Amino acid sequence: MEKQAGEVHDSPMTARSFTVESVVPTGPDCIRVFLCDDIPELRALMAFSLEDDERLVVVGEAGDGHGCVRGVSETQADVVLLDLSMPDCDGLHAIPLLRQQAPACAIVAVRAGCRAHSSTGDGRRCLCLSGEGRELLAHP
């Protein structure tokens, strides 16, 4: 599949990009997945781990929350794997924006090296931010 890059300008000093697959299979069993993590190698690892299930199709990826919100809206992703801990706009800040821009998109919160029920309280914050009785999955 061919990738197209889009630029997201968060401030005059930074430019964050997101990548969108230009040819994406569709069908009743297809689940469109968007990846968001500030570490490119982790995004690649996520994509690699999803390759075995032909129902899961990675439609795009981003390195921060702002790019994620724009990319999820553009690709109409069904689910986003969202890192909670990123510079600039992290996953916790992106969740309410995703709920506004893409309310049908499911969110799987990911935080490397930390459990959702850790002392940081991120798991509790995620559950509060998911809103409207929607479940938010946390994966350590």
Protein Blocks (a to p, Z undefined) as FASTA:
>chain_A
ZZddddddfbfkbccdddddfbdcedjklccdddddfblklmmmmmmmmmmpmkbccfbd
cfbfklmmmmmmmnopabdcddfbdghjafklmmmmmmmmmmmbccddddehiafklmno
mmmmmmmmnggoiacdddZZ
